[in-house]
Amino acid sequence: NHKESKLVNFEKENFIG
């Protein structure tokens, strides 16, 4: 699922940022 991947990427970026 592309949406799921985007959500995980967003969470990862949020965690790093």
Residue frames as qw, qx, qy, qz and C-alpha x, y, z in Angstrom:
[[0.000, 0.889, 0.458, 0.000, 0.00, 0.00, 0.00],
 [0.416, 0.469, -0.027, 0.779, 1.52, 3.30, -1.06],
 [0.349, -0.773, -0.061, -0.526, -0.51, 5.23, 1.53],
 [0.847, -0.517, -0.076, 0.097, 0.80, 3.00, 4.31],
 [0.746, 0.109, -0.035, 0.656, 4.38, 3.51, 3.16],
 [0.112, 0.650, 0.027, 0.751, 3.84, 7.27, 3.12],
 [0.601, -0.733, -0.081, -0.309, 2.40, 7.14, 6.63],
 [0.879, -0.314, -0.052, 0.356, 5.40, 5.17, 7.92],
 [0.546, 0.348, 0.010, 0.762, 7.75, 7.61, 6.19],
 [0.179, -0.758, -0.069, -0.624, 5.92, 10.53, 7.80],
 [0.765, -0.639, -0.053, -0.060, 6.15, 8.93, 11.24],
 [0.833, -0.053, -0.023, 0.550, 9.86, 8.20, 10.71],
 [0.314, 0.537, 0.027, 0.782, 10.53, 11.78, 9.62],
 [0.430, -0.773, -0.082, -0.459, 8.54, 13.11, 12.55],
 [0.866, -0.460, -0.072, 0.184, 10.53, 10.91, 14.93],
 [0.697, 0.106, 0.015, 0.709, 13.87, 12.06, 13.47],
 [0.107, 0.614, 0.106, 0.775, 12.79, 15.69, 13.12]]
